[in-house]
């Protein structure tokens, strides 16, 4: 009988959470600092997260972090940003240097062995940019030189779509830019979110194709039973933002496809 009452109580809490009638707050979670949430973010990935001219962090992921702080602490200022590189993102979370990571992190099976992921907040994927006016569609690149980052997932994507294209490996976005400017490649393949920022900074370039693959960007959360409530709250928040149109509006504001 006692077990049945507990079970019914749990069901009631889940139902109320799902309906938005109650929500868990920061004191329920094992945070680094109970007065704010500490989040690892990028600072060089326009328009997801970047430093503006005044040195302030801006972008879709920064908006999401602030919105989440508002959910947990009733104010968007209750968030501490910790800049992380691609190599540091997961380590910062695993070493408890941050509570969460919102840093252009794709949820995949390999990473899910180390951390948990929220439902995705943005569907990224492979895109292509060019400034060659003769290139109007992906088919115009069939036999052309295309720059691509060494070791990136974009290599297999573009090989499957354009098997006759000549791929030119580069080690950085800067090297890709130099190749394109020297007309040693007609296009560059990379994550569409990053290429969107490229076009914003260099308007002579343009995206020429819709997303060629799907890569769900999600919030990374530590594993462990003590983080289940936090995980649930984050998923509920993202679902609510989707339903209200807030996520779509912010992505549009930052120029993301």
Backbone as CSV, one residue per row, in Angstrom:
resi,resn,N_x,N_y,N_z,CA_x,CA_y,CA_z,C_x,C_y,C_z
1,UNK,0.829,-1.205,0.000,0.000,0.000,0.000,0.872,1.267,0.000
2,UNK,1.902,1.246,0.863,2.800,2.397,0.924,3.496,2.612,-0.405
3,UNK,3.955,1.503,-1.047,4.614,1.604,-2.347,3.656,2.186,-3.389
4,UNK,2.401,1.748,-3.347,1.406,2.232,-4.310,1.208,3.736,-4.163
5,UNK,1.170,4.228,-2.918,0.996,5.664,-2.692,2.199,6.452,-3.221
6,UNK,3.394,5.913,-2.986,4.607,6.584,-3.476,4.614,6.622,-5.000
7,UNK,4.231,5.491,-5.615,4.200,5.412,-7.064,3.225,6.431,-7.655
8,UNK,2.037,6.542,-7.032,1.045,7.505,-7.507,1.539,8.937,-7.327
9,UNK,2.266,9.192,-6.240,2.819,10.521,-6.005,3.837,10.877,-7.079
10,UNK,4.687,9.904,-7.435,5.686,10.137,-8.494,4.998,10.452,-9.812
11,UNK,3.957,9.685,-10.135,3.207,9.934,-11.369,2.588,11.325,-11.375
12,UNK,2.093,11.755,-10.205,1.490,13.070,-10.092,2.523,14.168,-10.342
13,UNK,3.717,14.009,-9.756,4.780,15.003,-9.937,5.178,15.094,-11.403
14,UNK,5.345,13.932,-12.059,5.721,13.921,-13.470,4.656,14.617,-14.310
15,UNK,3.379,14.338,-14.009,2.283,14.955,-14.749,2.266,16.467,-14.566
16,UNK,2.467,16.913,-13.329,2.466,18.344,-13.063,3.641,19.039,-13.716
17,UNK,4.807,18.376,-13.714,5.972,18.948,-14.386,5.715,19.073,-15.870
18,UNK,5.133,18.041,-16.458,4.871,18.045,-17.892,3.873,19.122,-18.271
19,UNK,2.938,19.395,-17.390,1.926,20.409,-17.677,2.402,21.815,-17.349
20,UNK,3.596,21.912,-16.731,4.138,23.219,-16.383,3.574,23.797,-15.107
21,UNK,2.796,23.007,-14.353,2.194,23.517,-13.129,3.194,23.619,-11.991
22,UNK,4.245,22.793,-12.026,5.330,22.961,-11.071,6.640,22.848,-11.828
23,UNK,7.689,23.371,-11.280,8.995,23.238,-11.914,10.058,23.116,-10.835
24,UNK,11.093,22.376,-11.144,12.192,22.222,-10.201,13.107,23.425,-10.299
25,UNK,13.654,23.845,-9.188,14.507,25.022,-9.167,15.931,24.647,-8.798
26,UNK,16.788,25.651,-8.797,18.227,25.410,-8.676,18.607,24.660,-7.411
27,UNK,17.891,24.885,-6.319,18.262,24.217,-5.076,18.079,22.706,-5.140
28,UNK,17.352,22.223,-6.145,17.139,20.784,-6.299,18.300,20.099,-7.018
29,UNK,19.218,20.860,-7.566,20.252,20.290,-8.417,21.640,20.403,-7.791
30,UNK,22.539,19.450,-8.093,23.933,19.518,-7.609,24.758,20.448,-8.491
31,UNK,24.656,21.753,-8.251,25.366,22.735,-9.063,26.699,23.109,-8.424
32,UNK,27.633,23.581,-9.251,28.923,24.053,-8.749,28.711,25.190,-7.760
33,UNK,27.775,26.092,-8.086,27.465,27.231,-7.229,25.949,27.373,-7.184
34,UNK,25.366,27.322,-6.005,23.914,27.339,-5.882,23.288,28.675,-6.260
35,UNK,24.097,29.735,-6.374,23.567,31.054,-6.712,23.500,31.297,-8.210
36,UNK,24.095,30.408,-8.986,24.101,30.574,-10.434,24.469,29.251,-11.083
37,UNK,24.231,29.159,-12.365,24.619,27.963,-13.099,25.837,28.294,-13.951
38,UNK,26.814,27.416,-13.920,28.067,27.623,-14.648,28.020,26.798,-15.936
39,UNK,28.190,27.476,-17.070,27.998,26.827,-18.365,29.214,27.042,-19.263
40,UNK,29.731,25.952,-19.807,30.815,26.037,-20.775,30.265,26.417,-22.138
41,UNK,30.840,27.456,-22.741,30.364,27.954,-24.031,31.550,28.258,-24.950
42,UNK,31.275,28.360,-26.234,32.282,28.826,-27.177,32.266,30.359,-27.183
43,UNK,33.352,30.956,-27.656,33.369,32.419,-27.813,33.862,32.835,-29.190
44,UNK,33.898,31.851,-30.106,34.404,32.151,-31.453,33.592,31.426,-32.529
45,UNK,32.306,31.186,-32.235,31.471,30.419,-33.158,30.234,31.215,-33.553
46,UNK,30.455,32.343,-34.173,29.346,33.157,-34.663,28.527,32.351,-35.670
47,UNK,27.197,32.405,-35.547,26.329,33.189,-34.664,25.817,32.411,-33.448
48,UNK,26.425,31.267,-33.141,25.980,30.496,-31.970,26.476,31.115,-30.678
49,UNK,27.760,31.466,-30.632,28.340,32.066,-29.430,29.634,32.751,-29.815
50,UNK,29.691,34.066,-29.635,30.867,34.823,-30.057,30.958,36.120,-29.269
51,UNK,32.129,36.731,-29.300,32.336,38.009,-28.636,32.006,39.139,-29.608
52,UNK,31.151,40.067,-29.168,30.832,41.201,-30.029,31.914,42.266,-29.913
53,UNK,31.691,43.409,-30.540,32.721,44.456,-30.569,33.055,44.994,-29.190
54,UNK,32.130,44.872,-28.263,32.387,45.362,-26.897,32.932,44.271,-25.983
55,UNK,33.161,43.071,-26.562,33.711,41.976,-25.776,32.676,41.177,-25.016
56,UNK,31.387,41.394,-25.309,30.311,40.666,-24.659,29.942,39.424,-25.464
57,UNK,29.621,38.345,-24.748,29.192,37.128,-25.424,27.779,37.297,-25.979
58,UNK,27.615,36.897,-27.237,26.331,36.991,-27.917,26.095,35.712,-28.704
59,UNK,24.862,35.487,-29.151,24.561,34.363,-30.023,23.433,33.495,-29.505
60,UNK,23.004,32.558,-30.332,21.884,31.684,-29.980,22.156,30.893,-28.708
61,UNK,23.339,30.304,-28.593,23.631,29.481,-27.413,23.730,30.322,-26.149
62,UNK,24.150,31.565,-26.280,24.189,32.465,-25.120,22.767,32.802,-24.687
63,UNK,21.891,33.027,-25.664,20.482,33.273,-25.349,19.871,32.078,-24.620
64,UNK,20.208,30.866,-25.089,19.682,29.647,-24.467,20.183,29.517,-23.029
65,UNK,21.455,29.793,-22.816,22.024,29.705,-21.461,21.335,30.688,-20.517
66,UNK,21.107,31.903,-20.982,20.446,32.911,-20.145,18.996,32.515,-19.866
67,UNK,18.335,31.980,-20.868,16.941,31.560,-20.707,16.847,30.414,-19.696
68,UNK,17.822,29.515,-19.736,17.836,28.405,-18.783,18.086,28.918,-17.365
69,UNK,18.973,29.900,-17.223,19.206,30.496,-15.899,17.926,31.125,-15.368
70,UNK,17.168,31.726,-16.270,15.892,32.323,-15.861,14.918,31.250,-15.383
71,UNK,14.930,30.089,-16.042,14.072,28.981,-15.624,14.427,28.502,-14.212
72,UNK,15.726,28.461,-13.912,16.191,27.881,-12.649,16.256,28.888,-11.505
73,UNK,16.596,30.141,-11.830,16.828,31.142,-10.787,15.918,32.362,-10.897
74,UNK,15.028,32.342,-11.889,14.086,33.453,-12.123,14.775,34.720,-12.589
75,UNK,16.038,34.622,-13.011,16.738,35.761,-13.600,17.793,35.255,-14.567
76,UNK,17.873,35.878,-15.729,18.835,35.425,-16.739,20.268,35.805,-16.405
77,UNK,20.459,36.633,-15.401,21.817,37.034,-15.023,22.505,36.003,-14.130
78,UNK,21.761,34.984,-13.684,22.330,33.984,-12.767,23.056,32.889,-13.541
79,UNK,23.966,33.296,-14.396,24.734,32.339,-15.188,26.180,32.836,-15.287
80,UNK,27.103,31.910,-15.123,28.517,32.203,-15.296,28.991,31.469,-16.547
81,UNK,29.578,32.212,-17.477,30.068,31.619,-18.713,31.548,31.274,-18.593
82,UNK,31.882,30.062,-19.006,33.275,29.616,-19.026,33.620,29.255,-20.477
83,UNK,34.452,30.067,-21.148,34.815,29.754,-22.530,35.585,28.439,-22.611
84,UNK,35.212,27.601,-23.569,35.877,26.309,-23.768,36.147,26.098,-25.249
85,UNK,37.230,25.402,-25.533,37.527,25.010,-26.906,36.838,23.682,-27.196
86,UNK,36.895,23.256,-28.449,36.320,21.955,-28.797,36.938,20.836,-27.976
87,UNK,38.247,20.915,-27.750,38.958,19.869,-27.017,38.636,19.905,-25.525
88,UNK,38.253,21.054,-25.000,38.024,21.213,-23.562,36.580,20.957,-23.145
89,UNK,35.652,20.935,-24.099,34.225,20.933,-23.756,33.825,19.812,-22.804
90,UNK,34.104,18.582,-23.183,33.676,17.455,-22.358,34.511,17.332,-21.089
91,UNK,35.809,17.603,-21.188,36.659,17.520,-20.004,36.198,18.490,-18.915
92,UNK,35.791,19.683,-19.316,35.329,20.667,-18.335,34.107,20.155,-17.587
93,UNK,33.250,19.437,-18.282,32.055,18.883,-17.648,32.411,17.687,-16.762
94,UNK,33.252,16.804,-17.287,33.625,15.602,-16.536,34.430,15.937,-15.282
95,UNK,35.187,17.028,-15.332,35.999,17.446,-14.187,35.246,18.384,-13.246
96,UNK,33.940,18.566,-13.495,33.062,19.390,-12.652,33.513,20.849,-12.581
97,UNK,34.119,21.312,-13.667,34.475,22.733,-13.759,33.275,23.559,-14.197
98,UNK,32.318,22.918,-14.843,31.078,23.569,-15.261,29.916,22.633,-14.950
99,UNK,28.716,23.203,-14.883,27.517,22.400,-14.637,26.982,21.787,-15.925
100,UNK,27.078,22.549,-16.995,26.551,22.136,-18.296,27.480,22.636,-19.386
101,UNK,27.317,22.084,-20.565,28.040,22.591,-21.736,27.021,22.875,-22.842
102,UNK,27.054,24.113,-23.324,26.243,24.518,-24.485,27.227,25.143,-25.460
103,UNK,27.872,24.308,-26.267,29.022,24.786,-27.036,29.137,24.086,-28.386
104,UNK,28.109,24.243,-29.207,28.085,23.635,-30.542,28.496,22.170,-30.472
105,UNK,27.858,21.466,-29.549,28.191,20.072,-29.286,27.110,19.173,-29.893
106,UNK,27.536,18.325,-30.832,26.601,17.411,-31.478,26.402,16.181,-30.605
107,UNK,25.158,15.834,-30.369,24.852,14.616,-29.609,25.073,13.405,-30.500
108,UNK,25.952,12.504,-30.082,26.178,11.275,-30.841,26.430,10.119,-29.871
109,UNK,26.503,8.917,-30.431,26.614,7.715,-29.593,27.910,7.694,-28.793
110,UNK,29.009,8.097,-29.410,30.304,8.059,-28.715,30.309,8.993,-27.506
111,UNK,29.832,10.218,-27.683,29.820,11.172,-26.579,28.809,10.779,-25.510
112,UNK,27.755,10.087,-25.926,26.730,9.674,-24.973,27.230,8.605,-24.007
113,UNK,28.389,8.034,-24.294,29.003,7.110,-23.343,29.591,7.871,-22.154
114,UNK,29.873,9.153,-22.357,30.532,9.962,-21.335,29.583,10.901,-20.605
115,UNK,28.630,11.470,-21.349,27.713,12.448,-20.773,26.306,12.167,-21.281
116,UNK,25.337,12.791,-20.650,23.967,12.755,-21.146,23.692,13.993,-21.975
117,UNK,22.710,13.892,-22.863,22.346,15.025,-23.706,20.872,15.352,-23.556
118,UNK,20.580,16.634,-23.647,19.196,17.083,-23.700,18.618,16.752,-25.078
119,UNK,17.322,16.980,-25.252,16.777,16.979,-26.600,17.448,18.137,-27.344
120,UNK,17.528,18.054,-28.647,18.319,19.062,-29.366,17.593,20.406,-29.416
121,UNK,18.396,21.478,-29.422,17.847,22.827,-29.515,18.025,23.421,-30.898
122,UNK,18.934,22.825,-31.703,19.101,23.300,-33.075,19.646,22.157,-33.916
123,UNK,19.084,21.996,-35.112,19.553,20.954,-36.015,20.545,21.566,-36.991
124,UNK,21.820,21.301,-36.732,22.893,21.789,-37.597,23.140,20.748,-38.686
125,UNK,24.142,20.954,-39.503,24.480,19.989,-40.540,25.474,20.561,-41.517
126,UNK,25.820,19.777,-42.503,26.821,20.178,-43.484,26.241,21.176,-44.478
127,UNK,26.999,22.237,-44.716,26.604,23.245,-45.698,27.761,23.560,-46.629
128,UNK,27.495,24.362,-47.658,28.514,24.736,-48.639,28.426,26.235,-48.895
129,UNK,29.587,26.895,-48.937,29.617,28.305,-49.315,30.521,28.493,-50.524
130,UNK,30.268,29.571,-51.252,31.096,29.965,-52.385,30.875,31.442,-52.645
131,UNK,31.787,32.051,-53.396,31.534,33.400,-53.898,31.616,33.416,-55.423
132,UNK,31.741,32.227,-56.018,31.794,32.080,-57.466,30.387,32.258,-58.030
133,UNK,30.140,33.291,-58.822,28.792,33.533,-59.338,28.282,32.443,-60.270
134,UNK,29.188,31.639,-60.827,28.758,30.573,-61.733,28.206,29.366,-60.985
135,UNK,28.428,29.329,-59.674,27.938,28.221,-58.868,26.616,28.617,-58.231
136,UNK,25.537,28.032,-58.707,24.202,28.350,-58.215,23.569,27.199,-57.445
137,UNK,24.090,26.007,-57.633,23.548,24.844,-56.928,24.678,23.853,-56.686
138,UNK,24.411,22.852,-55.873,25.430,21.859,-55.556,25.874,21.103,-56.805
139,UNK,24.986,20.951,-57.781,25.347,20.230,-59.006,26.428,20.950,-59.807
140,UNK,26.526,22.267,-59.636,27.554,23.029,-60.351,28.957,22.753,-59.821
141,UNK,29.057,21.999,-58.722,30.358,21.674,-58.133,30.789,20.239,-58.426
142,UNK,30.114,19.599,-59.362,30.343,18.179,-59.629,31.806,17.837,-59.864
143,UNK,32.497,18.637,-60.663,33.904,18.352,-60.988,34.848,19.441,-60.485
144,UNK,34.411,20.177,-59.473,35.179,21.316,-58.987,35.994,20.972,-57.740
145,UNK,36.904,21.882,-57.390,37.690,21.730,-56.174,36.907,22.294,-54.990
146,UNK,36.806,21.488,-53.946,36.058,21.892,-52.759,36.947,21.722,-51.535
147,UNK,37.115,22.797,-50.788,37.911,22.735,-49.559,37.080,22.102,-48.452
148,UNK,37.737,21.304,-47.616,37.057,20.641,-46.505,38.056,20.440,-45.367
149,UNK,37.592,20.586,-44.140,38.478,20.437,-42.986,38.951,18.992,-42.845
150,UNK,40.238,18.823,-42.626,40.812,17.482,-42.459,40.149,16.749,-41.303
151,UNK,39.750,15.514,-41.547,39.178,14.681,-40.505,37.746,14.990,-40.121
152,UNK,37.089,15.913,-40.810,35.724,16.285,-40.449,34.706,15.314,-41.028
153,UNK,33.530,15.277,-40.405,32.451,14.437,-40.899,31.949,14.902,-42.263
154,UNK,32.231,16.154,-42.588,31.767,16.708,-43.867,32.386,15.984,-45.062
155,UNK,33.534,15.356,-44.858,34.210,14.662,-45.963,33.314,13.553,-46.516
156,UNK,32.802,12.699,-45.648,31.953,11.599,-46.111,30.639,12.109,-46.691
157,UNK,30.120,13.191,-46.112,28.862,13.752,-46.617,29.025,14.233,-48.050
158,UNK,30.091,14.998,-48.301,30.264,15.554,-49.635,30.687,14.491,-50.642
159,UNK,31.413,13.484,-50.187,31.785,12.384,-51.078,30.552,11.629,-51.567
160,UNK,29.572,11.480,-50.682,28.364,10.760,-51.074,27.492,11.582,-52.012
161,UNK,27.542,12.917,-51.859,26.714,13.778,-52.699,27.405,14.161,-54.004
162,UNK,28.726,14.338,-53.931,29.495,14.753,-55.116,30.733,13.867,-55.254
163,UNK,30.553,12.630,-55.655,31.692,11.694,-55.709,32.789,12.091,-56.689
164,UNK,32.468,12.924,-57.663,33.471,13.333,-58.652,34.184,14.629,-58.290
165,UNK,33.769,15.255,-57.231,34.416,16.507,-56.826,35.827,16.240,-56.329
166,UNK,36.683,17.248,-56.473,38.072,17.148,-56.024,38.177,17.827,-54.660
167,UNK,38.352,17.021,-53.613,38.406,17.561,-52.268,39.818,18.028,-51.922
168,UNK,39.887,19.219,-51.345,41.170,19.800,-50.939,41.159,19.934,-49.422
169,UNK,41.984,19.178,-48.731,42.001,19.188,-47.264,42.666,20.452,-46.734
170,UNK,42.039,21.057,-45.719,42.618,22.229,-45.046,42.603,21.960,-43.537
171,UNK,43.475,22.654,-42.825,43.592,22.440,-41.381,42.851,23.482,-40.547
172,UNK,42.324,24.526,-41.198,41.642,25.578,-40.459,40.710,26.351,-41.380
173,UNK,39.818,27.108,-40.756,38.922,27.966,-41.526,39.718,29.056,-42.237
174,UNK,40.777,29.525,-41.600,41.606,30.550,-42.213,42.260,30.028,-43.488
175,UNK,42.734,28.802,-43.436,43.343,28.217,-44.628,42.307,28.045,-45.736
176,UNK,41.107,27.674,-45.368,40.036,27.550,-46.358,39.742,28.906,-46.989
177,UNK,39.713,29.932,-46.169,39.465,31.291,-46.678,40.546,31.705,-47.666
178,UNK,41.788,31.411,-47.330,42.892,31.775,-48.225,42.806,31.030,-49.551
179,UNK,42.413,29.760,-49.511,42.248,28.991,-50.747,41.151,29.583,-51.625
180,UNK,40.038,29.917,-51.005,38.932,30.484,-51.770,39.296,31.845,-52.355
181,UNK,39.968,32.655,-51.563,40.363,33.982,-52.039,41.372,33.893,-53.187
182,UNK,42.184,32.849,-53.180,43.173,32.648,-54.249,42.591,31.873,-55.428
183,UNK,41.298,31.572,-55.366,40.608,30.816,-56.420,41.220,29.428,-56.621
184,UNK,41.781,28.865,-55.554,42.327,27.509,-55.615,41.288,26.465,-55.196
185,UNK,40.116,26.943,-54.840,38.959,26.080,-54.568,37.719,26.908,-54.856
186,UNK,36.689,26.236,-55.355,35.464,26.955,-55.725,34.481,27.061,-54.558
187,UNK,34.633,26.195,-53.573,33.677,26.187,-52.467,34.323,25.603,-51.222
188,UNK,33.629,25.752,-50.108,34.099,25.225,-48.823,32.932,24.536,-48.142
189,UNK,33.190,23.333,-47.631,32.172,22.537,-46.948,32.487,22.489,-45.457
190,UNK,31.480,22.778,-44.625,31.660,22.738,-43.169,30.285,22.777,-42.512
191,UNK,30.259,22.907,-41.170,28.991,23.004,-40.456,28.240,24.260,-40.895
192,UNK,26.950,24.090,-41.161,26.163,25.201,-41.680,26.109,26.383,-40.717
193,UNK,26.087,26.102,-39.415,26.047,27.198,-38.448,27.299,28.062,-38.543
194,UNK,28.457,27.417,-38.683,29.716,28.158,-38.795,29.765,28.930,-40.117
195,UNK,29.286,28.299,-41.179,29.287,28.965,-42.483,28.335,30.155,-42.502
196,UNK,27.262,30.078,-41.715,26.360,31.216,-41.596,27.103,32.407,-41.007
197,UNK,27.913,32.147,-39.970,28.728,33.209,-39.399,29.755,33.737,-40.382
198,UNK,30.325,32.843,-41.183,31.297,33.233,-42.219,30.655,34.236,-43.168
199,UNK,29.443,33.916,-43.652,28.746,34.787,-44.601,28.400,36.120,-43.950
200,UNK,28.070,36.105,-42.661,27.778,37.354,-41.966,29.000,38.255,-41.905
201,UNK,30.172,37.655,-41.762,31.409,38.428,-41.699,31.946,38.761,-43.086
202,UNK,31.648,37.911,-44.068,32.125,38.112,-45.443,30.941,37.991,-46.392
203,UNK,30.147,39.051,-46.529,28.898,38.982,-47.296,29.068,38.712,-48.784
204,UNK,30.303,38.729,-49.274,30.511,38.362,-50.680,30.336,36.864,-50.906
205,UNK,30.322,36.101,-49.809,30.083,34.659,-49.888,28.603,34.376,-49.660
206,UNK,28.161,33.185,-50.067,26.765,32.800,-49.877,26.666,31.289,-49.714
207,UNK,25.666,30.879,-48.960,25.338,29.459,-48.825,24.576,29.050,-50.078
208,UNK,24.976,27.933,-50.682,24.357,27.561,-51.952,23.483,26.327,-51.865
209,UNK,23.436,25.678,-50.722,22.654,24.444,-50.647,21.967,24.352,-49.307
210,UNK,20.872,23.624,-49.274,20.226,23.346,-48.002,21.111,22.397,-47.213
211,UNK,20.775,22.207,-45.957,21.570,21.341,-45.094,21.710,19.952,-45.710
212,UNK,22.959,19.465,-45.841,23.216,18.182,-46.494,23.231,17.011,-45.519
213,UNK,23.200,17.307,-44.236,23.158,16.260,-43.205,22.520,16.860,-41.965
214,UNK,22.137,16.009,-41.043,21.529,16.494,-39.810,22.403,16.199,-38.607
215,UNK,22.751,17.236,-37.843,23.587,17.086,-36.657,22.926,17.822,-35.495
216,UNK,22.297,17.094,-34.582,21.562,17.739,-33.494,22.481,18.349,-32.431
217,UNK,22.372,19.645,-32.240,23.130,20.315,-31.185,22.313,20.242,-29.899
218,UNK,22.951,19.797,-28.821,22.233,19.578,-27.565,23.082,20.030,-26.380
219,UNK,22.428,20.164,-25.244,23.102,20.543,-24.002,23.673,19.295,-23.351
220,UNK,24.955,19.328,-23.009,25.604,18.197,-22.337,25.423,18.325,-20.830
221,UNK,25.035,17.216,-20.207,24.707,17.154,-18.785,25.493,15.999,-18.164
222,UNK,26.014,16.129,-16.955,26.741,15.009,-16.339,25.851,13.782,-16.170
223,UNK,26.455,12.620,-16.215,25.727,11.391,-15.927,25.582,11.219,-14.413
224,UNK,24.599,10.430,-14.021,24.398,10.166,-12.603,22.968,10.437,-12.182
225,UNK,22.480,9.640,-11.218,21.109,9.793,-10.754,20.844,11.169,-10.157
226,UNK,21.892,11.791,-9.596,21.699,13.089,-8.964,21.397,14.189,-9.980
227,UNK,21.628,13.892,-11.266,21.390,14.892,-12.307,20.104,14.631,-13.096
228,UNK,19.347,13.618,-12.699,18.129,13.283,-13.437,17.126,14.436,-13.418
229,UNK,16.949,15.052,-12.253,16.002,16.162,-12.161,16.424,17.334,-13.047
230,UNK,17.704,17.636,-13.047,18.214,18.713,-13.894,17.996,18.378,-15.363
231,UNK,18.284,17.136,-15.728,18.100,16.679,-17.113,16.635,16.840,-17.524
232,UNK,15.732,16.396,-16.675,14.307,16.499,-16.986,13.865,17.949,-17.141
233,UNK,14.346,18.803,-16.247,13.964,20.215,-16.297,14.456,20.864,-17.589
234,UNK,15.665,20.527,-18.001,16.205,21.095,-19.238,15.384,20.636,-20.438
235,UNK,15.042,19.364,-20.477,14.228,18.867,-21.589,12.853,19.530,-21.622
236,UNK,12.253,19.690,-20.449,10.962,20.368,-20.379,11.072,21.808,-20.878
237,UNK,12.154,22.484,-20.492,12.344,23.875,-20.914,12.501,23.968,-22.429
238,UNK,13.336,23.112,-23.001,13.548,23.151,-24.455,12.250,22.845,-25.197
239,UNK,11.508,21.857,-24.703,10.224,21.524,-25.332,9.278,22.720,-25.284
240,UNK,9.278,23.416,-24.174,8.421,24.604,-24.025,8.854,25.708,-24.986
241,UNK,10.170,25.903,-25.121,10.672,26.937,-26.028,10.343,26.617,-27.477
242,UNK,10.364,25.336,-27.806,9.964,24.932,-29.160,8.495,25.242,-29.402
243,UNK,7.673,24.824,-28.438,6.227,24.973,-28.587,5.823,26.443,-28.709
244,UNK,6.474,27.300,-27.944,6.138,28.727,-27.957,6.693,29.456,-29.165
245,UNK,7.644,28.829,-29.873,8.271,29.482,-31.016,9.497,30.299,-30.650
246,UNK,9.854,30.305,-29.353,10.985,31.130,-28.923,12.291,30.676,-29.578
247,UNK,12.538,29.372,-29.625,13.775,28.878,-30.234,13.851,29.262,-31.703
248,UNK,12.745,29.115,-32.408,12.722,29.458,-33.830,12.984,30.957,-34.032
249,UNK,12.390,31.767,-33.172,12.558,33.217,-33.288,13.999,33.629,-33.037
250,UNK,14.649,33.016,-32.033,16.033,33.382,-31.723,16.988,32.901,-32.817
251,UNK,16.733,31.706,-33.358,17.571,31.210,-34.456,17.447,32.145,-35.656
252,UNK,16.230,32.581,-35.954,16.006,33.513,-37.063,16.690,34.851,-36.791
253,UNK,16.613,35.308,-35.551,17.250,36.576,-35.183,18.746,36.549,-35.474
254,UNK,19.382,35.418,-35.205,20.820,35.302,-35.411,21.169,34.861,-36.833
255,UNK,20.174,34.807,-37.722,20.424,34.526,-39.129,20.653,33.064,-39.459
256,UNK,20.305,32.174,-38.532,20.530,30.738,-38.770,19.409,30.173,-39.639
257,UNK,19.762,29.281,-40.566,18.748,28.668,-41.437,17.753,27.835,-40.645
